[in-house]
């Protein structure tokens, strides 16, 4: 069970189905948590292709380094092993020994090449991973593998998460129906610069690794790279996509193949849905915030401005206090370092345009106050310069964030 109260923004799990060629389990390894699952194992059918994007934090965990090497050496995946409670980060040679031992044991027990085993760890940084506990729990994890184990798997990778996160889509490639289904974990230490958490998506489509990689890289920008909880980019985060090849459809050789149009759209939607679930579970969050920037010098400039607003503690605490303090939004635009003109800038909260042309605009204060009491808030900044635009999603900053992170290791 989660240690923390369930987020008021939580959504229930959708109806999850099996994905041909995928079996999952979640078991207790007692790595850090007691009385709950903390180890996820996924087995993929032979011939499964894999794609991944990984954190750009320059102090990554040992599992990140392992996965990068594995993905560079083979297009295939046979297993994925993820533990929660310990990140295996900044653990030196002991961290490398842990990933080698765990991957080797999984490969031995599943009779597959060791480079086809992917690993991840999430939790406390700087503590040696008790990997022998993981190896001891592997027989139970293997025995527990089943094709409807998605919820068990989603719960096993939770840390400060207050609810499991999953999404699914069914779509056609040509005349063949294929499934896309994924799980994610993430609550704090979330800022875009590749995945900002752990997320794993599987499909039964038959897709070559270069196609899969291109689709994933295309989809991560407007989803996981457009969210932020606290501006901190984790050392452990990854997003991986697996294609088991169990569905029989026309051969696909390019990610731009017209037959993939619906699949590409559905994958982007699923990644965005998973990313929004992470924001809904932001540590201590009570509000989901969308920041829209328009009229900027360029799309990239708009993105940096939107991120400046979304990461501002003053903006986030104002939203938490249900205070329409638009002056803090003006501040965040100005501090971004991007082109801006005070006398062209306009600010809206919801549908209420509260500032423009260098001063406050007349607006319905009571209606605005009522809007601020809603769980979902939109902030719009129109720079009035050119046509650059971007959207970033975040959450408010409450005492709950401090309570969780002030005692995270204890």
N, C-alpha and C positions, 0 to 999 in steps of 0.2 A: 504494500500500500504506500501511496505517496506520503511523505512526511509533512507536506504543506497543504493548507486548505485549497480545495479545488478552485481554479480561477473562475471568477464570475463571467469571463468571456469564453469559457470552455464550450466546445461542441462535442456531441456524442460521436462515437465511431460510426462510420457508414457500414452498410452490410458488406462484409468482405467475402470474397470468393477465392477458390483455389486458382492458382496460375500454373498451368501445365509445366512440369519440369522444375518446380520449386517445392521444397519441403523445409519446414522451420520448427524450431523449438525454443523455449525459454525456461531456464532452470536456475536453481539456487547454487551459487558457488561460494557464497559468504565472503566475497572479496572485501567489501566494506559494510554492506547492508546486511542486516539480519532479518529473517522472516519474510523475504521477498526475492523474486527472481532478479538476477543480475548478470546473466550470461545468455546471449542469443547465438544460436547456430543456424545457418542456412545452408542447405545442400542444393546444388544446381545440377541439372541433367548434363551428361557429357555433351560437349559442343556448344555450351552456353558462352556467349561473348560478353565482354565487360567493358564499361567505359567509366571514367571517373574524373572528378575535379576536386582539388584539395586546397586546404588553407594556404594562404600566402604568408602567414605568420612565419618569421624567420627563425623561430625557436620551436619547430614542430616536434610532435611526439614520435617515438620510435615506430608506431604502427603506420604513420603517414609515410615515413621514409620507406618502409617495407612495401606498402601498396604502390608507391610510385615506381619502385624497381620492378615489382611484379607486373604492373600494367605495361611497362616498357618492354618486358621480356616475352609476354604472351598475350594473345587476344582473348584468352579463355578464362573462365572461372568455374571452379567446382564447389567452392565453399566460402562462407563468410562467417567469421567469428568475432563477436563484439562483446566486450565486458563494460559494465558501468561501475562507478565507485572509485576508480583509479584511472588516471589519464595516461600513465606510463610516459610522462613528459619530464624532461630534464633529469633523467635517471641514468645517463651515461651508458657504460658497457652493460650494466644490469638490464637496462631497457632493451638493448639489442638482443641480449641472450634470451629475454622473455619472449620476444616475437619469434625468434628462430625456433625456440622450443615449442611454442604453441602451434605455429604453422606446421612444424615437422610432425607433431603428434596428430593433428587433424588430417594431414596428408596420409600418414600411416594408417589411421583408423578408417579413412574413407577410400583408401587405395587410389590416390590421385597424385599428380605432380605437386610438389610443394609450392611452385610458383603459381599454381592455380588456386591457392588459398589466400584470401584477403582478410585483413585484421583491422580492428579499430578498438580504441579504448576511450572512455570518457569519465571524467570525475576529477579528483584532486590531483594537482600538479606537484611534482617533486617528491613523491613517495614511491618507493620501489614496488613494482607490481608483484603480488604474491602469485606468480603464474602457476605454481604447483597446485594451487586450489583450482585453477581453471582446468588443468590437465586431469585432475581427479574428478572433476564434474563432467568431463567430455563423454564418458560412457552413457550417463543419464541423458545428456543432451542429444546424443545420437539415437538412443532408444526412443526418445520423445519426438523425433522428427515426424511431422505429418503435414499434409498439404493444406490443412486449415489452421495452421499454427500462427497466423499473422498477428492476431491480438496478443498472444503470449509473447511473441517476438517484440512487438511494439512496447510492451510493458517492461520487458527485461532490460531495455537500453535507456530507461528513464533515469535521470538524476534528480534535479530539482523540479522536473516536470510535474505538473499536477494532474495531467490526463494524457492517455496515449493518443497518438496522432497517426491518422491513415487516410488515404484517398484512393479512389479507383475510377477507372474509365473503361468502357468498351467501345471499340471503334472498328472500322473495316479497313483492310488493305486489299484493294480490288474487291472481290466478293467474299473474302474470308474475314470473319469476326475474330479480333484479337483482344486480349485484356491487357491493361496497364494498371498496376497496383503498387502502392508504395507506403512506407512508414517513415516517420521522422522523430527525432528527439531534439529538444532545444528549449531553453528558457532564459538563461543568462549567458554572459560572455558571448553576445551575439552582435556582430557587425559585419557588413558585407566586405569581402575581399577573398572571396570564393565561398565556401558553403555555409559558414557560420553555425554549424551544428552537425549532426549526423542524419543522413537521409539515404534510404535505399529503395530503389524502384525496380520492379521486374516486369517483363512482358514475355508472352509466349511467341511474339513475332520472331521471324527469322531475319536477322539484320547483321551484316558484317561489322566488325569492330570500328572501322573508320566512319561508317555511317552512324553508328550508335554514339560515338564520341562527338561528332559534329552536331547531332541532335541535342545532346546533353549540354554542350557549350552554348548552343543557341538559346536553350531554355533557361539557363541559370541566371542570365542577366536581369530579366524582368521579374524574377522570382526571388531566389535566395540571395542574390546580390542587390536586392532592392528593399531589404529589411534591416532594421537595427533596433536592438533593445537598449544597449548601453554603450555603444561605440567601441567595444572591445572585441577584437578579432581573435577567436580561440586558436589554441595551438593544435587542436585535435580534429578539426572538422573536415568532413568529406561528404560528397554526394556521389553515389554510384548508381549506374543503370545497367541492368543485366537483361539480355535477350536469350531465352532458352531454345529458340528455334523449333518449338513443338508445333507451331501453327504452319500449315501448308498454304502458301500464297505465292504470287508471282515473285520472281527474283528481284531484289532491290540492290542496286549498285551505287546509288548516290543519295545523300540526304535530301537532295532537291528533286528527287523523283516525284512526278505528279501523283503517283499511287500512294505516296506517303503524306499527302496534304492533310487528310483528316487525322492521321496518327500524330503528325507534328503539332497540330493545334491541340489535340487532346493531351499530349505530353506537357505542353506549355501550361495548359489549364491545371493539370494535376500538380505540377511543380509549384505553381502559384498558390494553389489550395494548401499544400503542405507548408509552404512558407508562411501563409497567413495563420495557420494553426500554431506555428512557433511564436509568432507575435502575440497571439491571443493568450499564450501561456508565459509571456514575459514575466520575470520574477516580480511579484507584487503588483502586477498590472490590474487596472480596473477599467482602462479605456483603450480602445483600438484607434489609432490615429493614422489618417492618410494625409500626406503632404504633397500637394500638387504645385509645381512651379511652371509657369508659362511666360511667354514673352521674353525669354532670356536670350543671351547672345548666341548660344548654341545648346544642343541637347546635353552635352557634357557639362557645360556651365550650369545649366538648370539642375542637373543631377547633383553637382557639388553644393549648390545653394539649398536644394531640398534636404541633402544630408546634414548640412549645417543646422537647419531648422529642426530636423528630426532628432539630432543628437544633443540639442541644447537642453541642459538640465533645467534652465529657467522656463523654457517653453513647456517641457514635460511636467514640471511641478505645477505650473499654472493650470494645465489641463487636468491634472490630478485634483486640484482644488476647485475645479469647475469655474475658473476665473478666465474670462475672455481677454486676457492681457495681450493684446495684439502688438503692443510696443516691443515685447520680447521677440516677436516674429521679425519685426523690422530690424532689431539688433542682430538677429541670427543671419538675416540676408546680408547686412552690411559687413559682418565679420568674416564672411565666407571668402573674401578676397576676389570674388568674381565681379565682372562689370555690373554696376547698378547705378541708378539715378534716383535719388531720394524723391524728386518731384514727379517721377513717372511711375513709381512703385505704388501698387494697390494691394490691399490685404483683405481677404474674406475668411470668415469662420462659418463653415456651412454655407448657406445662401446669403449670409449677411456680410455685405461689403462695408467694413468698418473703418478703413483708412484709404486714402488716395490723394494724389497731387500734393503730397507733403504735409497732410494734416488729417485729423479725424473726419469721418463722413457721418452724416446723420443716419441713424439706424434705430431699429426697435430694440431697446435694451432688454425689455422683459422677454421678448421672443428669443433673443440671443441667450439670455440666462437659462431659459428653458431648454434650448438646444444643448447648452454645455452640460446639462444633466444626463444626456444620452450616453450610451456606452460607446458609440462610434462617432468620431469627430473628424471632420475634414478641414484642413487649413490650405488656403490657396494664396500664393504670392504671384502676382502678375508684374513682371519687370518693365513691361512696356517698351522693350528694346527691339527684339527681333522675334523669331518664331521658335526658339529653343524651348523644349518642355521635358518634364520628367516627373515621375511619381515614386515616392518612397513611403514605406509603411513602418510605423513604430508603435510604441505604447507609452503610457504615462509613467512617471517616476514617483513612487509612493514610499512611505515608511516601510512597507513590506519588503522592498528591494534591499534596504539596509538591514532589516532583521534577518533575511536569508543569507546575505553575503557577509554580515558581521560575525556569523557563527558557522560558516560553511564547513570548515575543517573539524569543528567540534560537535 
